[in-house]
Amino acid sequence: MDDLAWRAQARTALQEHDHAALEALLAPHEQAWLNGTRPLPGIRWRLRNLQDTALPLDERLQQAQRWVAAAPNSYYAHLRLGACWESAAGALRSADVAALVEDSQWLAAQQARDHAVHAYLQAIALSQRPALALDGIKRITSYLREPNWLRALQAGQSPESDEAALAEHYPQAWPQALQLLSRFGAPLQTLPDTLPTLLRDRSEDDFDAPLAYWMRLVLEQRPDDLGTLEDTLYYLYPRWGGSHEAMEDFIDGGWCRGLELAQRNALRWCKEQDWMGDLPRRGDAEAVAVHERAYAQILDWHLEGYVRAEVLTQRAALRFHLGRIEEIEDQVQWDAGCMQAVLEDLQQAWVLDRDMVLHGGFSSLEACTWFAHVDGAEALFAQVVDYAAREGDSALGLLWAATAIEHGLLGQAADPARAHPLLQRALKLAAQQKTSTVTFASNLFCDVSQAAGLSLLQRMADDGDAGAMAALCDLYKGRLGGRDQPDFVDAQKALYWQERAVEGGDLIATYNLAVRLVAAGGADNEARARELYLRCLREADAGERVWGPTCRNLACLAFDGQADAHKREAVERALIPLWWRGEDDDKLWAAGYLADVYHFGNGVPANAFLALTWLQRASEIDPEYVDVVRMAPLINGEGRWFGASRARKQQEQDRQQVDSATWALTFGQRSQDSDLTAV
């Protein structure tokens, strides 16, 4: 059966609660995998693709729970439930680096982990060779640790809930964790009192090396499984406390002795991605050459087709990065040679693995076709868009497919009726995949078809999309997509869509209105601007376009005024978060500002220790920064009789005066005694 047809049939069976059909669809592929055959896509792909990706995660979890309730003896139902809880744990923890993950997020993620492990344990009891369930436990405990209750059971002890201890140890974070978790449910209510037979005998050495223990159990059920070996290799990255030398020893060692050369090379490619993912700057010729040589060497290895396609797609991303040149006034220029190389890599990858290009290289191909205008790109683009319409799980691919079919582009016959369901699905997927439909529509307007782009923006705005409203406001002001649009200037329409966008919650429109209110001056305008800035901070993720400028502007607005409450609010909600999550320029600006604030006690109690802390942080980034040069003599007591010693004494005294909330804000969003860190 064609893979896409299989997926459609499996999703339909799940939606219609035809669990017998699901079992029949999955069992042969799992058995083939257990027997050592390696057809692609395999059983893992099929399990991942059982549920429609257009469904939000909480709805996918509920669907899996209904499957378990209707078929409690189904191995695959419990596998799917475990995987959904695993995804929930990842969403709760967030994609931030560990140092920026708050206690409440760790706690919520660990509660989801408990559900996942419990589901996988139930699955183990339902299969004679539960490799996939064991692999699920290995995967989630690799970064969220093993539950204490599971370790207790394996040690022959009675399992006990951690809830009371956690609530006592984290009095502020625990209620926040429960609130975060409530999107998916509550903590695990009933702990298991027994374990499947194969988990009951665990040695002391196995307790000391949990990753190796779970990997061994998986490989006993399914020898030489590349998937579990790749997952293990990831946790040997330096960021997890390993090293590239340890990774190479793992690949060449006994765990991987049964692998073929192409499989070992897949692991070596996984190892190299640890450093190759950091893209070099265009101007760093040496670093660019190192990356290019590495890709050339890897492509000279013996590789499976899908791995070669992944390498080519990632090299295309590097070349796309190097080929995009920012010029004066944000006008983008393109390096023709780099972009031609991008297309050639994607052409080769397309022959090997269509999904890799659609889901990993489509943005690069889009740039080749419509922005850099590389000869031959449109032909490949049309093929990928045609495939996207049938594959149906790529938001960007479906946006293009719907547009092409509705407006008769890319060789498609205009068929609005056929385009409509594709567009509706694309808009649902875009929210899940964080694809900006407004950016797509703006690029469509500027580079492909004004009629198609304007039609999509208008449709989304009419359906309540605040981002589309803001884009229409910009268009009728005479600029869209970074380009002047004088033919569309209409002040009345611009004002109408601006008001709609702000009411709808678009953060860029909200930020722009706040800037204009401050510029207009007056107490009422500034008060409203402050509320608008605070809305941006509440709703914007760090790294979003408006977040950094909002932090700066809110701080400036507060410290230009006289209200100490507003100044303290700016310190806690703008300046300190800007240090933790901003770019380097933001960090430097925030640290210099905070050194001044704490030295003079401007809106917060003066504290010599905190002033020194922020001065040192700014100095580490740029010792010649203007605020560092200005504040260093003051904070260090220079120019006064015994000034340096008196300053040090004051700093030591003030260190003891820092309250716990300020300490947590200054030295990390996790508690001082927090042990909720990655393995």
Sequence and secondary structure as in RCSB ss.txt:
>XXXX:A:sequence
MDDLAWRAQARTALQEHDHAALEALLAPHEQAWLNGTRPLPGIRWRLRNLQDTALPLDERLQQAQRWVAAAPNSY
YAHLRLGACWESAAGALRSADVAALVEDSQWLAAQQARDHAVHAYLQAIALSQRPALALDGIKRITSYLREPNWL
RALQAGQSPESDEAALAEHYPQAWPQALQLLSRFGAPLQTLPDTLPTLLRDRSEDDFDAPLAYWMRLVLEQRPDD
LGTLEDTLYYLYPRWGGSHEAMEDFIDGGWCRGLELAQRNALRWCKEQDWMGDLPRRGDAEAVAVHERAYAQILD
WHLEGYVRAEVLTQRAALRFHLGRIEEIEDQVQWDAGCMQAVLEDLQQAWVLDRDMVLHGGFSSLEACTWFAHVD
GAEALFAQVVDYAAREGDSALGLLWAATAIEHGLLGQAADPARAHPLLQRALKLAAQQKTSTVTFASNLFCDVSQ
AAGLSLLQRMADDGDAGAMAALCDLYKGRLGGRDQPDFVDAQKALYWQERAVEGGDLIATYNLAVRLVAAGGADN
EARARELYLRCLREADAGERVWGPTCRNLACLAFDGQADAHKREAVERALIPLWWRGEDDDKLWAAGYLADVYHF
GNGVPANAFLALTWLQRASEIDPEYVDVVRMAPLINGEGRWFGASRARKQQEQDRQQVDSATWALTFGQRSQDSD
LTAV
>XXXX:A:secstr
  HHHHHHHHHHHHHTT HHHHHHHHHHHHHHHHTT   SS HHHHHHTSS TTS HHHHHHHHHHHHHH TT H
HHHHHHHHHHHHHHHHHH SS GGG  HHHHHHHHHHHHHHHHHHHHHHTT SS HHHHHHHHHHHHHH   HHH
HHHHTT      HHHHHHH TTHHHHHHHHHTTT  S SS  S   GGGS   HHHHH HHHHHHHHHHHHSTT 
HHHHHHHHHTTSGGGT  HHHHHHHHHSGGGTT  HHHHHHHHHHHHHHHHTS   TT HHHHHHHHHHHHHHHT
S   HHHHHHHHHHHHHHHHHHHEEE GGG EEE HHHHHHHHHHHHHHHHH HHHHHHHSHHHHHIIIIIS  T
THHHHHHHHHHHHHHH   HHHHHHHHHHHHHT TT    HHHHHHHHHHHHHHHHHHT  HHHHHHHHHHHT H
HHHHHHHHHHHHTT HHHHHHHHHHHHTEETTEE GGG  HHHHHHHHHHHHHHT HHHHHHHHHHHHHH SHHH
HHHHHHHHHHHHHH  TTSTTHHHHHHHHHHHHHHSS HHHHHHHIIIIIHHHHHHS HHHHHHHHHHHHHHHHH
TSSS   HHHHHHHHHHHHHH TT HHHHHHHHHHTTTTSTTHHHHHHHHHHHHHTT  HHHHHHHH SS TT  
    
